[in-house]
Amino acid sequence: MNIVLGIRMALAGGREAVARMALMTIGVATGVVLLLLSLTALPILQQHIDRLAWHRTDAASPATAPDPALWLAVTDRYAGKDVTRVHVAALGEHPPVPPGMDRLPGPGELIVSPALAELLRTVPADQLGDRFPGRVVGEIKPAGLIMPDELVGIVGRTPEQMRATYGTTVIHGIEQPGERQDLYAILGVLFGMLAALIIGPVAVFVSMAARVGGVRREQRFGALRLAGATRLQTATLAATETAGAALAGIAVGGGAFVALRPVFAKGITLGHGMPIFPQDIRVPVVPMVVALVAVFVLAVGTAVVTLAAVRPWQHGKKRRREPRAWRLLPLAAGIAGSWYSAQLSNDPDQEPPVYVGVLAAIASLSMLVGFFLVGAWACHWVARGLARLSGGPTTLMVARRIAADPYSAFRSVSGAALAMYVATSIALVAVQGRPAAAETPSVLDSGVVAVHVQGVPEEALAPLMTGDVTVARRDPSRQVVIACADLARVTDLGCPLPQYVEGPTGNEDYLALEDLFELPYPGASGADHIFDASGFLEPGPDAGELAIQTLFIRTDGTVAAQERVRTVAAVAVPLSRSKTSQDLPRSGAAGSVGGLAAVLPYAMVFVLLVAACSLTVSVINGVLERRRPFAVLRASGMRLGQLRAVVVLEIGLPLALSVLGGVGLALLATAVALPPGQWNWPDPGFFAGLGVAALAAFAVSLIALPFMDIATRHDTVRFE
């Protein structure tokens, strides 16, 4: 009966109830979309690993077919993208076949991905097509591709051709996906991140949405208590309306997530620069059920807690005590704890204690809690200062109201404040360790193509030995042998040859040179032969007898010329892999944070969504809760524009304060957590985007102001 009565009360609440349920539905739906998207991170990674499995095929792969095949897989490059070519020859009627195709191509045949097929039709053959001899007889289906735009081709050869090709191996099967990742092993960490980044703002938003018309709802519930309703019955009535909105929000959010998967897929590249398949964005059943149940419980619980203070004698708000300075203590403790844990972690002379991670987490939580506690205190004192400086009735009314109830003033913008804090924190983490220069040069000179031939007999290299060529060899201990003067002609490195030194610094040139010779290069998607240099030596008297590792070939610097060299190398030495200056940026530590930097646009969208929704609710709530006082003021002669200005300032002033506070706290928290001299500012464009997002959210919230005219008509003076 309590639930039925709650439904009747919710449906009989008029436009206020409809607006409240619509806002809560939107808030829950937004949270569900973001939550489900976050839960797809590990499944996307797992699916990516599974799709990569057949690329790792080698002689040790378990048998998957009765007959063997000859196999040579190479990861090359074209126009800044990976190009995988696989030379195959069947050694029987039933050889192993990679996923996404029905059979292996025969001699003179070619099976390619759709993206590569399009390139082969549009690019001159001497720049790409000659690397894939034969006629196209089919395309690889999505099951055999890592991403829709992957460039991969399977080249059919005769067994004799393959046996004469250096690097060919015999395979008995295609590598299959291994054991799946234990998603639940790190699910706790993932949910911890979600609680800070998504669930927190959603709870704040639902809390504010539940407060739309909250005064009148509290009066009705107070009347029910006077009529004999228990606390449990009152809580059931309060939760019923929110439960309906939460269920609707979960349904809308789930549908929106499915509909937006193609949009999300275009923004996820996993370091390859290509979007993933939309069907790879999915949530495991168990985490999805747990997350949706958690959202429902959170929404209902938040609404119940919001109205938990209803008492039988409650007929209005009581003036609360002004916030005290003790609210600064959790924030100060969090900053001090973060600084201390950073000192323990960054001490090069000793290992950090095992408890340092727990201490850092507690400090971060303390800072976040302290931020919310300090918000009301800051609003109170800023409002008091504004009241002393105020010269007009509008600003004086705003100052007095905020000073009288700073808790509600900060609560109205707390969702936006948390969103700004989260976005700034992500931006700061993304830029730490990044070199100051926006453009970092490559170790390899522009126009030089480094062709790694990996010990191929020299007679096969004749097509590549024309013109200006620098040769690097290798000794049996995998050390690269090259004269420093020759190396300086094709790279930006000077003499002597760089050597590895112990310690965190002094190895920049060595690591850059190591990346030049490393095979496959970072991000390669093929399971080709691996080479990792163990050091660098000047050539000795017998250096000419060593195997050739790399040829440095100069070109005129045009993309077409470099791609022609790569194509000649692929035809002459199918095992070869080529690099240019575009493939070897000296990114330093930037590569480790590039993935986080890609999250920034989504962080900005998150800020805009949460801030706009929460501020809109605050404006609507401010109008509805004070309908009658505003109507009385208007009837007394106050202009409608002044009343609207009151609402705008009551939101705008705490918003500006909270934005500055959230950004400042994120800056301070990051600064104290890093060693001196290693802290970097985000790009100015980020702060500009953050300001635009805040202004856009504030502008969206003003859509409620036109209702001020209806809410304050003269007949509203007799309201209730």
N, C-alpha and C positions, 0 to 999 in steps of 0.2 A: 504493500500500500504506500509506503514512503516513496518508493521509486516512481509509482504511478502519479502520486501527488507532485513529485519533483518535476516530472515531464509536463504535467498540466501547468505548473507555475512557470516553467521555462517557456512554454508555447504561448502563455497568456501575458507575457511581459511586454508585448508591443514592440515598437521599433528598437528600443534599447536592447531588448533581449536578442532580437535578430542581429543587430550590429555586434553585440558581444559574442554571440556564437560564431558569426562570420569571421570576426577577428581572431578568435581562438582557433578556428579551423585553419585559417591562413597560416597562423603561427606554427601550429603543429605540423601542417603539411610542409612548410619550409624546413622545419627541423628534421622531418622524416626523410626528405630528399637529401639533405646534407649528410645525415647519419648513414643512410644506405650507401651513398657515394663513398663515404669514408670506409665503410665495411668492404667495399670492393677492392681495396688496395692489395691485400694479400692474395685473393683469388686471381686478380689480373696478373700479378707476378707469377703465380703458380701456372696459369695458363700460358704465359709467355715462355716459361721454362719448358713446359710440355711441347709447345710448338717448335722450340729450338732443338728438341731431342734428335731428330733425324739429321740435322746439320752436324752433329757430333759423331756421325758414323765413321768408324775406322776398323782396322783389322781385328780389334778385340771385341767388337760388338757381337752380342749373342746371335746365333743363327735364327733367322725368321723365314727361310725358304730352303727348298731342297738343293738348289744349285747355287754356286757362288757367282760373284761378279768382280770385275776389275773396277777400281774406284780412285778418283783423284778429285778432291774438293779444294777449291781455292776461293778466298775472299779478296776481291779486288775493289777498285773504286772507280766511279764515274761521276763527274760533276758534283763532288762532295758527298756522294751516297755510296753505301756498300753495294757491291755487285758480286753475287755468289755464282760461280760457275762450277759445275760438277761434270767431269768427264767419266763416262761409264761404258762398260762393254760386258754383255751377258756371257757367262760361261756355261750355258745350258738353257733349257726351255723354261725353267721356272726360277729365275733369279730374284733376289730381294728387290722390292719396289718401294720407293719412298711414299709417304702419304700424299694424297691430293692428285694421284695419277693412277691409271689402270695398268700401265706397263712401262718398261724401260724403253727409251727411244733406241731404234736400231742404228746401224752405221749411216751417217749422213742425215740423221733426223735430229730434231731439236724440240724439246718441250720446255716452255718458258712460262713465267708468271704473267698475268695480264699487263702489269705496269711495264715489264721488260719488253713484251710484245709491242706495245705502243712506242717505246723508245726506238726499238729496232726499225720501225717503219718511218721514223722521223729524223734519226741521227745518221750522218754519213757513215758508211760501213768502215772506213779506215779509222774512225774514232771509237767505234763500239762493236758493230756487227761482226767484224772479222774475228773477234774474240770467241764468237759462238758460230762456228762453221756448221752448215747444214740448213735444211728447210724446216720451218716450224710446222709440226704435225699435231700440236695440241697445247693446251694451257693448263697450268697447275691450279687445282681447285683450292678453295680457302683452307681446307684441312691441312694442306702442305705448306702454308705460308705463315710467317710470323705476323705480318701486317698486310693490309690490302695493297699497299704500294711497294712491297718488297721486290727487289730486282734479283731474280734467281733464274738460272737456266740449266737444264740437264742436256748435255751434249752426247749424242750416241757415237761411239767409235768402234772400230774392229778390235778384237783381242790383240792382233799383231801391233796395231798402232799404240794401244795402251801399254803393252809390254816394252815398247821402245821409248816410252815416255818416262822420264826421271820422276820418281816420287810416287808412282802407281802402287797401290796396295790391293790385296785380295780381301774381299769382305764376304761374309756368309749371312749377314743380316743387317737390317736397318736399326739403328739405335732407337730404343723405345723410351717413353717417359719413365723416369725412375720413381722412387718412393715419393709420395706427395709430401709437401712441407707440413709440419705439425702446426697448423694454424692456431690451435688453441694454446700452444706453448707461450705465445706472445700476445694472446687476446687480452690479457689483463693490462698490459702496457697500452694496447690500442684503445681499450675502453677508458683508461686514465686520460689519454690525450683527448678523446671525444668528450669526456666530462668537462674539460677545461675549454675546448674550442666550440662545442656545439650544444651539449645538453645544458650547460650553464645559461647561455643566452636564451635558449628556448624556454627554460624555467622562468627566467625574468620576464620574457614576453608573455607567457601564459598568465603569470601573476598579474601583470598590468592589464591584460585583456579581461581577466576575471574581475578587476576593479571597475570596469565600465559600469556606471550606474551603481557602484558599490554601496553608497550611502543609503540609497532607497532599498537595496537588497538587504542590508544589515538591519534596517528598520523593520522590514517584513519578517526577517528571521527572528528579530527580537520580539516581535508580536507573537510569533509562534511559540517562543520560549515562555512568554507570559501566559499563553493558553495551555501550557503543560507539556510542550515538546521537550524531549531530552536532548542532550548534546549530540548523541549518536544519530537521533532522527534529524536534527538540524544539519549535521554534517552530511547525511545521506541526501537530503534535499539539495544542499549546496553542490554536492558532487555529481548529481544526476545530469544537470545541464552541461557541466564540463565534460562528463563522460561521452555525451552525445557529440559534442564538438570535437573531442579527441578522436573518436571513432571515424567521424567524417574526415578529419584532418589526415588520419592514417590512410584512409582509402584514397583521398585526393593526392596525398604525397606519394603513395605507391604508384598510382597511375602516372603522375608527373615524372617520376623516376624512370619508368619504362619508356615513356614518350621522349624523354630527354637523353636517353642513352646514346643515340647517334651524335648529339651535340657534345656530350662529355667525351666520346671516343675521339673526336677531332682534336681535343686538347691534350690527350695523353699520348706521349711518344716513346716513353721509356728509354730515352737517350738515343733513339735511332732517327729522330727527325721526321717520323712518319706516324700518322694516327693508327690506333689499334682497331680491331674489329669490334663493332658495337656489342655483338653477342658475348664477347669476353668480359663485359662489365656485368657481373652478376654477383649476388650475395648468397653465401651458403645458407641452407635452410635454418639450421640451429641458431647461428648468430642473428639472422634476420628476425626470427621469432622472438628471441631474447630482447633485441633492440626495440621492436615494435611494442612488446609488452612493457618494456621500461619506459618508453615514451608515454604510453597510456597511463601507467601508474604515476609517472612524474606529473603529467598534466592534471590528473584528478587530485593527487596529493597536494600540488601547489595551490589549486583552487580551494581545497579544504583548509589548508594552513592559512591562506589569505583571509578567510572568513572565520577562523577559529576563535577569534576574540569576541564573537557575538555573545552578549549577555542579556538577560531578560530586561534589565533596566536601561539598556543602551538606547538612547534616542538621538545621538549625535556624537561627534568627535570630542574628545577631551584634549585639552592642551597638554602636549607632552613636554617633558623637561628638555631644556636645550642641551645639545651634545657637549660632552666634556673633552678635555685635551687628552685623556687617557686613550682615546681612539688612535692616537699617533703611535702608540707603543707596538702593536702588531706589525705595522708597516716598518718601523725602525728595526724591530727584531728580524723581520724578513730580510731587509737589506744587509744587516750585519751578518746574518747567517749565510746569505748568498756570498758575501765577500769572503767570509772565513772558509767556506767550502771550496771557493775558487783558489784561495791561497794553498789549501792542502792539495788540490788537484794539480796546480801549476808548479809545485815545488820540484825542480829537476833533481834535487839531491836525495829524495826519498819517495817510495811508493805511497800513493794516497791510501788512507785507511779504508777499510771495507765499509764503514758507515758513512763515507762522504756522499754517496749517492742518495741515501735516505735523508741526510742533513740538507742537501740541495733541494730535494723535493719538498721537505717541510718548510724550508725558507721560501720557496716559490709560492707555496700555498699560503703562508703567512703574509707575504706581500699582497697577494690577491685579496685575501680577507681584509687586510689592513686598508687596502684601497677603497673597498666598499664602506668600511667604517669611517674612514676619513672624509668620504664624500659628503656626508651630511654635516660634519663639523665645518668643512670648508664652505659649503653653501650657506651655513648660518652666519659665519663671520663676513663673508662677501656681501650677503644681504644687509647685514647691519651697517657695513661701510657704505653701501649704496643708499640706504635710508638717510644717512647723515648728509650725503652729497646730493640727494635728490632735490630737483627744483620744480617738479610737476606732480600732479595727482597720479598719473599713470605709473611712473617709476616708483613713487612712494608706496602705492598699493602693492606693486610687485615685491618690493623690498620687504614690506611688513609681512606679507603672506609667506614668503620664503623663510624669513627669520622665525615666524611662528611655527612653521612645520617644515624644517629642512629635510626631514626624513622622506616625506613624500616628494619634495622637490628633486632630491637626488634619485629616488627610486624611479621617477618618471624618465630619467635619461640613463639609468644604469645599464640597460641593454646596449645602448649605443656606446657607452663608456667601455664596457667589456669587449665589444667588437673592435673598437679602436685599439685597445690594448693588445688583443690577439693579433690583429693585422700588423701592427708595428713590431711585435715580437718576432713574427715570422720573417718580416723584412730584415730585421737586424741579424737574425741567425743566418739568413741567406747570404748576407754580404760580408760576414766576418771571415777573415783570411783571404779575401779577394784582393788581388793587386790593385793599387791605386789607379794605374793606367787603364783606360777603357779598352784600348787596343794593345794586345801583346804580340810581339813579333814571333815568327816561327824560327826554330833553330836552322831549318833548311832554307837556303837562299831562294828567292822567287825565281820561277822559271826552271828550276832544277828538278828532275825526276829521279828519285832513288828507287832503283829496280833491285829488289832482293832476289837473287837467283839461288842462294843456298847450296853452293857446291856443285852446281850443274857443270858437266864437262865443258871446257872452254871452246871446243869446236862448235857447240850448239849456240854460242853467244855471238857468232859472227855478225848477224843482222843488227846487233846492238853496239858493236865496237867501232862504229863509224863516228866521226866528228869528235867533239870535245867530251871525253869520257874519263872519269876518275874512278879508280878501282880500289875497293876495300876487300881484304881477304880475312880469313879466319884460321886460327891454329887449332890443333886437336883439343885444347882446353877451352874452346869457345871464346877466346879473346879475339877481338877485332883488330886486325893489323892494318894500319894506314899511316902514312906520313902526315904529321901535323900540318905541314904547309899545304898538302893536297886537301886535307879536310877543311882548312880555312878558306880554300877557293870555292867551296860549295856550301858552307855553313857560316853562321855568324860567330863561331867559336874561334878563339885565338890559341896560341901556343903557350905552354906545352899541352899535350893531351890531358884532358881532365881525369882525375883519379878519385875514387871513392874515399871519403874520410869519415871516421866515426863521429857521431854527433848529429844534432838536429839541423845544423846549418853548414854551408860550405859545399853542398852537393848539387846546386842548381844546374850548373853546366853538365855535370856527369849524368844526372837524371834525364836532362833534355837529350843528350846524346844516346843514352840507353833507350829512350822512347823511339828515337830514329831507327834503331836497329832491331827493336823488339818485334816479334812476330807471334801471332797476329797482333795488329795494333788494337788499341782499346776500342771496344764496341764491335769488333769483327764478329760476324754471325756464322762463319764457316769453321769446321773442325780441321783446319789445315795444319801443316807442319809448324811447330813452334820453335822459335829461336830466342834465347835470352842471353845477351852478351855478359860474360863474366869479367870483362875489363877491356882496356884499350892499350895497344902497344905500337911503338915505332917499328917499321919493317927492318928486319935483319938481312944478312947476305943471302939467306935461302928463302926469302919471302916469296919470290916468284914461283916457287913450287907449291905454295899453299893453295887451298881451294878458294875460289872467288865467292864472297858472300854478297856483295852489293856493288852495283854500278851506278855512279852518279852521272846522269846525262843532262847536259845543258840544252835548253830550247830557247826560242825567242820570247818565251813568257806568256804566250797566248794559251787559252784553255784548249783550243783545238790542237795546237802543237803538242801539248803535254798529253792529251788523250791519245794522239797518234803514237807517241812513244809507248804508252801503256799497252796499246793494242799490238804493236810490233813485239813487245816483250811477252804478251800473253800467247801469241802465235808461236814465237820461237821457243819459249820456255813456259809451257803451261803451268808449271809449279810456281812461277814468279809472282810476286806481289809488289806493287809500286806505291810510292808515297810522294806527295808534293807538299809545298809549304802550307797549302790549305788544310792538309790532313794533320799537321803537326803544330798547332798553336801552343805557345808557351803559356799555358793556362795556370800553371802552378797549382795553388790550392783551390782555384776557382772551380775546377772540375768537381770537387767534392760538394760544392754547394749549388752547382748549376741546377740540380733538380729542385731544390727549394726555391730558387729564384723563379722557376717556372710556375710555382704555386701562387706568386704574388697577385696576378690578375684575379685568380679565384678568391684570394683573401679580400681583395677590394670589393668583389661582388658580394661576398659574405657580409662585409661591413655595411654595404649599402642596404642589403635586405634586412638585416637585423635592426640597424639604426632607423631605417625608414619605417618599418613596421612598429617598432617600439615607440617612436616619437609620434606617429599617427595615433596610436592608442592613447598616448598621454594627452594629446590635444583634444581628442574626442571626450576622454574622461574628464578633462578640465572643464569642458563646456557643459557636459551633462550633469556633473556633480553640483555645479553652481548655477543651474538654470535660473532658479528663483532670485538669488542675490543679483545676478547680472540683469535680470528683467527689472528689478527694483531700481538699480542704478540707472538703467536706461530711461525708466519712467521718471526718474528724478532729474533728468536733463543731461546725463552723460552721453556723449556721442557713441555711435556704434563702432566707429574707428578706434576710439579710445579703449573700448571693451576688447576689441580684437587685439590691440596692442598689448593689453594686459596678458592675454593668453600667450602671445608670441614671446614676450619677454620672460614669462614664467618658465617657458621651455628653452628659449635661446640662451639665457644666462647660465643655467646649470649645464646646458649642453656644451657651451664654449669652455666652461670650467672643467667639465669631465673629459673633454677631448684633450685639452692641454695636460690634464692630470694623467690620463691613460698613456698618451704618447711619452710624457716625461718619465713615468714610472718604467715603461718598457726600455727607454734609453738608459736610465739609471741601472736597472736590473742587469742589462747586458754589459754595461761598462764595468760594473764591479765584479762580474764573473769572468773577465778576461784579463790576462797580464797587461801591464802598461805598454802602450805602443802598438797593441794588436787590435785595437777597437777601430772599426771603420763606420763612417756615416753612410746611411742609405743614399741612393741617388736623390737629387732634388725633385726629380719627377715623381718619386714615391710620395713625398710630403705634399706635393701639389695634388696628386691623385687622392690622397687621404683627405685633404681639405675639400676637394670637389665632391668626394663621396659624402662627407659630413654635410656640406651645403645642399647637395641633392636630396639627402635624407630629410633634412630640415624643410626643404621646399615641398617634398611629397607630403610631409605631415600637415602642411597648411591647407590641404584640401578640405579639412574639417571646418575651416573658418567660415565658409558661407553659411553653415548651419547656425551660426551665431544669430543671424537675423531672425530665423524661425524660433530659436530657443528663447529669445528675449523680447518677443512681442508683448504688447501691453496686457493681453489677456493671460499671459503666463504669470503675472503677479498673483493671480488667484489659483495658481497651480497647487494642487493638493490643499 
